[in-house]
Amino acid sequence: MEISDNLTDKAQRDYILVRKAVDDGDQKSYAQLMYYYRDSIYFMLLKMTNNQNDADDLTIEAFGKAFKNLHQYTPDFAFSTWLFKIASNNCIDFIRKKRKNIFSIDNPIDQGDGDEVRISIASDTLDPEERFIKEQKKKLMREVVEKLKPRYKRLVELRYFSEYSYEEIADELELPLGTVKAQLFRARELLYNILKKSQHHI
């Protein structure tokens, strides 16, 4: 394994871990990379979103995207640079989508040609067909979750069905916060693989 002399000691350490993860499927190397950068990624995303739950979810998404595309990483620059770029780009996309859905219902919107339009908000109540589709999706999701190992199943139930925060899950299961986040990351990865292999679509 040839490593560029241009890389710092830290970047060389990371590249060795990347190669072990990609070439040998070494789970400890994935965990080590996550351990080194999880906090700094989280605090960067917290600064960008100003929301702890969003920062938590986006941190997991950033590692998910990075690990999925780890084979594409080349040591032309540090792994941390590559990872932070993935995390920040993903966060920018998230913020853009979120802002697109935010507008004032009190003020009319200028259409650009002098005409103004006011927004009327439809009822939040789902019609029978929408309610049925929502219930079917929920049922299918529960069926998929049932296929997970008990420890992952419990984590997913608490996070996505009971809507617990990471801290509440850690208290409930008496686990360190870092363990909860790492195991939820793994649980989401397993769910994704089950859904991918399944004929169902949510």
Backbone torsions as a table, in degrees:
resi	resn	phi	psi	omega
1	MET	NA	112.2	-179.8
2	GLU	-91.6	131.7	-179.2
3	ILE	-121.1	131.4	-179.0
4	SER	-61.4	139.0	177.3
5	ASP	-70.9	-15.7	-178.6
6	ASN	-70.9	-21.0	-177.8
7	LEU	-77.2	144.7	175.4
8	THR	-69.8	168.6	178.6
9	ASP	-57.9	-40.6	-179.0
10	LYS	-65.1	-43.3	179.9
11	ALA	-66.1	-35.9	177.4
12	GLN	-67.1	-41.7	176.5
13	ARG	-57.7	-45.7	-179.4
14	ASP	-64.0	-40.8	-177.8
15	TYR	-64.4	-37.9	176.6
16	ILE	-61.1	-42.2	178.7
17	LEU	-65.3	-40.2	178.3
18	VAL	-60.5	-45.3	-178.6
19	ARG	-64.5	-40.7	178.5
20	LYS	-63.3	-40.7	-179.8
21	ALA	-65.3	-46.6	-176.7
22	VAL	-73.9	-49.0	-173.6
23	ASP	-76.7	-37.1	-174.3
24	ASP	-111.1	-4.4	-176.4
25	GLY	62.6	31.4	-174.9
26	ASP	-73.3	108.9	-176.6
27	GLN	-64.1	-32.6	-179.9
28	LYS	-64.5	-33.6	179.5
29	SER	-67.5	-41.1	175.4
30	TYR	-59.3	-47.5	-178.3
31	ALA	-62.1	-38.8	-179.4
32	GLN	-65.5	-43.4	178.9
33	LEU	-62.4	-40.1	179.0
34	MET	-66.3	-40.4	-179.7
35	TYR	-62.0	-43.2	-177.3
36	TYR	-65.4	-35.7	-168.6
37	TYR	-118.3	-4.8	-174.8
38	ARG	-58.6	-48.0	-176.3
39	ASP	-65.1	-45.0	-177.5
40	SER	-67.9	-36.0	175.6
41	ILE	-64.6	-45.6	-179.0
42	TYR	-58.3	-47.2	-177.3
43	PHE	-68.4	-32.7	175.0
44	MET	-64.4	-44.8	-178.1
45	LEU	-70.6	-32.9	176.8
46	LEU	-64.1	-39.5	178.5
47	LYS	-65.1	-37.1	-178.0
48	MET	-74.5	-37.6	-173.9
49	THR	-100.0	-25.0	-175.8
50	ASN	58.6	32.2	-178.9
51	ASN	-146.2	119.5	-174.4
52	GLN	-62.6	-44.6	-178.6
53	ASN	-64.5	-42.0	177.8
54	ASP	-63.1	-43.4	-179.7
55	ALA	-62.6	-40.9	177.3
56	ASP	-59.6	-52.0	-177.4
57	ASP	-64.3	-41.1	-179.2
58	LEU	-69.2	-30.4	175.6
59	THR	-63.3	-46.8	178.7
60	ILE	-62.7	-42.4	178.9
61	GLU	-62.2	-41.6	-178.6
62	ALA	-61.0	-46.1	178.3
63	PHE	-66.7	-37.7	178.0
64	GLY	-59.1	-47.1	179.8
65	LYS	-66.6	-42.0	-178.9
66	ALA	-63.8	-46.5	-177.4
67	PHE	-67.9	-33.3	179.1
68	LYS	-66.7	-32.1	-177.0
69	ASN	-109.6	20.3	-174.7
70	LEU	-59.3	-31.0	-179.4
71	HIS	-65.5	-18.0	-179.0
72	GLN	-86.5	-12.2	-178.6
73	TYR	-70.0	133.0	175.0
74	THR	-122.5	146.0	-174.5
75	PRO	-79.1	33.5	175.5
76	ASP	-70.3	-23.9	177.0
77	PHE	-146.7	170.3	-174.4
78	ALA	-64.6	146.5	176.2
79	PHE	-57.7	-39.2	-178.5
80	SER	-61.0	-38.5	178.2
81	THR	-61.7	-46.1	-180.0
82	TRP	-62.3	-45.4	-178.3
83	LEU	-64.9	-45.8	-179.3
84	PHE	-64.1	-33.4	178.6
85	LYS	-66.9	-43.7	177.7
86	ILE	-60.6	-46.8	-177.7
87	ALA	-63.4	-45.2	-177.0
88	SER	-70.5	-40.0	178.1
89	ASN	-63.0	-42.0	179.5
90	ASN	-63.7	-39.2	179.8
91	CYS	-68.2	-41.1	178.7
92	ILE	-60.7	-43.6	177.2
93	ASP	-59.4	-43.9	-179.4
94	PHE	-61.4	-45.8	-178.5
95	ILE	-64.6	-41.1	178.9
96	ARG	-60.6	-46.5	-179.9
97	LYS	-62.7	-40.0	-178.6
98	LYS	-65.7	-44.0	-178.5
99	ARG	-67.2	-31.7	-179.3
100	LYS	-60.8	-28.5	-177.2
101	ASN	-94.1	4.0	-177.8
102	ILE	-110.0	122.5	174.5
103	PHE	-155.1	162.3	-179.7
104	SER	-85.9	131.9	178.8
105	ILE	-86.7	-9.4	-178.6
106	ASP	-84.1	-35.1	-175.6
107	ASN	-94.4	138.6	176.1
108	PRO	-69.0	152.4	-179.4
109	ILE	-102.2	125.9	178.8
110	ASP	-74.7	126.2	-178.8
111	GLN	-85.6	-0.4	176.2
112	GLY	97.5	-16.4	-179.4
113	ASP	-113.0	19.6	-180.0
114	GLY	94.0	-20.3	178.1
115	ASP	-81.1	147.6	178.2
116	GLU	-123.0	147.5	179.6
117	VAL	-127.4	139.2	175.8
118	ARG	-101.6	145.6	-178.2
119	ILE	-92.4	126.7	172.3
120	SER	-104.9	130.4	-175.3
121	ILE	-90.8	126.2	178.2
122	ALA	-73.2	160.9	179.7
123	SER	-62.2	144.5	177.9
124	ASP	-73.8	-15.6	-176.1
125	THR	-69.6	129.6	179.0
126	LEU	-76.4	143.3	174.2
127	ASP	-76.7	167.0	-174.5
128	PRO	-54.2	-39.9	-178.4
129	GLU	-66.8	-45.0	178.9
130	GLU	-62.8	-39.5	179.8
131	ARG	-63.6	-41.0	179.7
132	PHE	-63.0	-45.6	-179.7
133	ILE	-61.9	-43.2	179.6
134	LYS	-61.5	-43.4	179.8
135	GLU	-64.7	-39.0	179.1
136	GLN	-64.8	-41.3	178.8
137	LYS	-64.0	-42.2	-179.9
138	LYS	-63.2	-42.6	-179.5
139	LYS	-63.0	-44.4	180.0
140	LEU	-63.6	-42.0	-180.0
141	MET	-61.0	-41.3	178.7
142	ARG	-64.6	-37.6	178.4
143	GLU	-62.7	-41.0	-179.9
144	VAL	-67.3	-43.0	-179.9
145	VAL	-61.9	-33.8	179.5
146	GLU	-58.9	-24.3	-177.8
147	LYS	-80.6	-10.1	179.4
148	LEU	-76.7	159.0	173.5
149	LYS	-64.2	151.5	-175.3
150	PRO	-49.4	-42.8	-176.1
151	ARG	-66.9	-37.9	178.8
152	TYR	-73.3	-38.6	179.8
153	LYS	-58.4	-46.1	-179.0
154	ARG	-62.8	-42.0	179.1
155	LEU	-61.0	-46.7	-179.1
156	VAL	-65.0	-41.4	179.0
157	GLU	-60.1	-45.6	-178.9
158	LEU	-66.5	-41.6	-175.1
159	ARG	-74.9	-47.1	-169.4
160	TYR	-103.4	-25.1	178.6
161	PHE	-96.3	-41.5	179.6
162	SER	-93.4	-10.0	177.5
163	GLU	58.5	41.8	174.3
164	TYR	-74.2	151.1	171.4
165	SER	-78.6	167.5	178.0
166	TYR	-60.2	-39.8	-178.9
167	GLU	-64.5	-41.2	179.5
168	GLU	-65.6	-38.2	177.8
169	ILE	-64.4	-44.4	179.3
170	ALA	-58.5	-42.1	178.4
171	ASP	-66.7	-46.1	-177.3
172	GLU	-60.7	-44.3	-175.7
173	LEU	-95.7	-1.6	-178.9
174	GLU	54.7	50.9	179.6
175	LEU	-122.8	153.5	174.0
176	PRO	-63.7	147.9	-178.1
177	LEU	-57.6	-41.2	179.8
178	GLY	-61.3	-38.4	178.9
179	THR	-65.5	-42.0	178.9
180	VAL	-59.4	-47.2	-178.1
181	LYS	-64.6	-43.7	-179.3
182	ALA	-64.6	-42.2	-178.6
183	GLN	-71.5	-33.5	176.2
184	LEU	-67.7	-37.2	175.2
185	PHE	-58.7	-45.4	179.5
186	ARG	-66.0	-40.5	-179.5
187	ALA	-62.2	-42.2	179.4
188	ARG	-65.3	-36.6	178.0
189	GLU	-64.2	-44.0	178.9
190	LEU	-64.2	-42.6	177.9
191	LEU	-59.2	-44.3	-179.3
192	TYR	-60.0	-43.9	-179.4
193	ASN	-66.4	-38.6	178.3
194	ILE	-63.8	-45.0	-179.4
195	LEU	-64.8	-37.1	-178.6
196	LYS	-64.6	-39.7	-179.0
197	LYS	-78.1	-22.5	-176.9
198	SER	-74.9	156.0	176.3
199	GLN	-82.7	-13.7	-177.2
200	HIS	-79.3	155.5	172.9
201	HIS	-131.7	131.7	179.3
202	ILE	-94.0	NA	NA
